[in-house]
Amino acid sequence: MSGPLLKVENLTKHYPLGAGFLKKTIPVVRAVEDVSFTVEPGETLCIVGESGCGKSTVARLLMRLVDPTGGRVLVDGTDIAGLKKDALRVSRRRMQMVFQDPFSSLNPRLTAGEIITEPVENFERLSRKDRKALAADLLRKVGLSPEIMHRLPSEMSGGQRQRLGIARALALEPSLIIADEAVSALDVSVQAQILNLLMDLQQQMGIAFVFISHDLSVVEHIGHRVAVMYLGRIVELAPCDALFANPVHPYTEALIAAAPIPDPERVRLQVPLEGEIPSPVNPPSGCTFHPRCPLAVERCRVEVPSLVSVADGRVVACHVRAPACGTNDQLSAADHIAVAVE
Ligand SMILES: Nc1ncnc2c1ncn2[C@@H]1O[C@H](COP(=O)(O)OP(=O)(O)OP(=O)(O)O)[C@@H](O)[C@H]1O
């Protein structure tokens, strides 16, 4: 197979606010704006940003749980928007989701064994013996004893429930798992265990992850590449090490500066993250970060910066730190992402 496993091109999602009765224009929440990225087989792409920047909406768009206002999601080169019900079911086998809150995402009335074999039974009938063998295998894969297959989610710890959610995601042998704040609800020590489990599974099974988190220390631990989102847009996308060692966009720099840093050797950066996140209903003109940006110049107030390829496979949307010039101006965001991963 050639080409990326997942290709997202100029994805946009606007949620209308109200019915707009007798109004000419209905206000919209600009949740996701012109987002493009690729994910290679076996890769972990992290999406990071403050609350409300559109991370979960991207996840829902990837799974086609909501329809985009614009743009495309291609899985193995196939646009999922064009898939009919049966083909969509098959495509969804390849992409599974792990959610933040195992309490609400697991059916409280089913046993652990039933929960994890249910996705397979949606596609094929299993004998009692096969169901038991599959449940035991999946439980072992996520480090749980097969003995707990008769327990209900309420009889398990938070970490065990999240392992169960991962086992259920693994049941259909997906190529890609979308993990939306998958460790945020867990204690730090349990978080580390789950992150290590995901990385082990990736090594063993070659699974790719889109890993959504607001927590930079988690992202730094697990990511191969990181996309930083601000108010619905990707402002920087870079290899993980490069991003943390040398953030280019002032917003990335501010996010890293604001995060607790376990490594005392690391130099703390100086861009403070001040002010409130603006409303996605009435976002600021030009670069939407400009009202909070200490480096903003006049151009930032009037012109939306396009993503520009800079060194080390990185793209950045900033008039000051990565000014667009020459032929780069002619490329769309999707072209820039493609250039960056080549
Ligand atoms: N169904 C909806 N209708 C209207 N607005 C929505 C809807 N879903 C999300 N939004 C808005 O879209 C924006 C992006 O939300 P989203 O949940 O994608 O952000 P997020 O980065 O995942 O936030 P968090 O980390 O808090 O979950 C927010 O302003 C949110 O209020």
The ligand as an SDF file (V2000), in Angstrom:
LIG
                    3D

 31 33  0  0  0  0  0  0  0  0999 V2000
  -22.9630   20.1360   18.5260 N   0  0  0  0  0  0  0  0  0  0  0  0
  -22.4340   21.3470   18.6780 C   0  0  0  0  0  0  0  0  0  0  0  0
  -23.1750   22.4660   18.4420 N   0  0  0  0  0  0  0  0  0  0  0  0
  -22.6590   23.6960   18.5690 C   0  0  0  0  0  0  0  0  0  0  0  0
  -21.3720   23.9320   18.9450 N   0  0  0  0  0  0  0  0  0  0  0  0
  -20.5920   22.8760   19.1820 C   0  0  0  0  0  0  0  0  0  0  0  0
  -21.0680   21.5220   19.0780 C   0  0  0  0  0  0  0  0  0  0  0  0
  -20.0520   20.6820   19.3940 N   0  0  0  0  0  0  0  0  0  0  0  0
  -18.9870   21.4590   19.6850 C   0  0  0  0  0  0  0  0  0  0  0  0
  -19.3120   22.7840   19.5710 N   0  0  0  0  0  0  0  0  0  0  0  0
  -18.4160   23.9290   19.7620 C   0  0  0  0  0  0  0  0  0  0  0  0
  -17.3460   23.7750   18.8600 O   0  0  0  0  0  0  0  0  0  0  0  0
  -16.1350   24.2310   19.4640 C   0  0  0  0  0  0  0  0  0  0  0  0
  -15.1170   23.1070   19.4380 C   0  0  0  0  0  0  0  0  0  0  0  0
  -15.5800   22.0900   20.3430 O   0  0  0  0  0  0  0  0  0  0  0  0
  -14.7640   20.7410   20.5810 P   0  0  0  0  0  0  0  0  0  0  0  0
  -15.5320   19.9130   21.5540 O   0  0  0  0  0  0  0  0  0  0  0  0
  -14.4190   20.1540   19.2790 O   0  0  0  0  0  0  0  0  0  0  0  0
  -13.4280   21.3060   21.2600 O   0  0  0  0  0  0  0  0  0  0  0  0
  -12.2900   20.5420   22.1160 P   0  0  0  0  0  0  0  0  0  0  0  0
  -11.0020   21.1520   21.7280 O   0  0  0  0  0  0  0  0  0  0  0  0
  -12.4580   19.0750   21.9490 O   0  0  0  0  0  0  0  0  0  0  0  0
  -12.6690   20.9520   23.5920 O   0  0  0  0  0  0  0  0  0  0  0  0
  -12.5340   20.0850   24.9580 P   0  0  0  0  0  0  0  0  0  0  0  0
  -11.0670   19.8160   25.1230 O   0  0  0  0  0  0  0  0  0  0  0  0
  -13.0850   21.0090   26.0000 O   0  0  0  0  0  0  0  0  0  0  0  0
  -13.3540   18.8490   24.7510 O   0  0  0  0  0  0  0  0  0  0  0  0
  -16.4880   24.7000   20.8690 C   0  0  0  0  0  0  0  0  0  0  0  0
  -16.6900   26.1020   20.8180 O   0  0  0  0  0  0  0  0  0  0  0  0
  -17.7890   23.9850   21.1520 C   0  0  0  0  0  0  0  0  0  0  0  0
  -18.5770   24.7250   22.0490 O   0  0  0  0  0  0  0  0  0  0  0  0
  1  2  1  0
  2  3  1  0
  2  7  2  0
  3  4  2  0
  4  5  1  0
  5  6  2  0
  6  7  1  0
  6 10  1  0
  7  8  1  0
  8  9  2  0
  9 10  1  0
 10 11  1  0
 11 12  1  0
 11 30  1  0
 12 13  1  0
 13 14  1  0
 13 28  1  0
 14 15  1  0
 15 16  1  0
 16 17  2  0
 16 18  1  0
 16 19  1  0
 19 20  1  0
 20 21  2  0
 20 22  1  0
 20 23  1  0
 23 24  1  0
 24 25  2  0
 24 26  1  0
 24 27  1  0
 28 29  1  0
 28 30  1  0
 30 31  1  0
M  END
$$$$
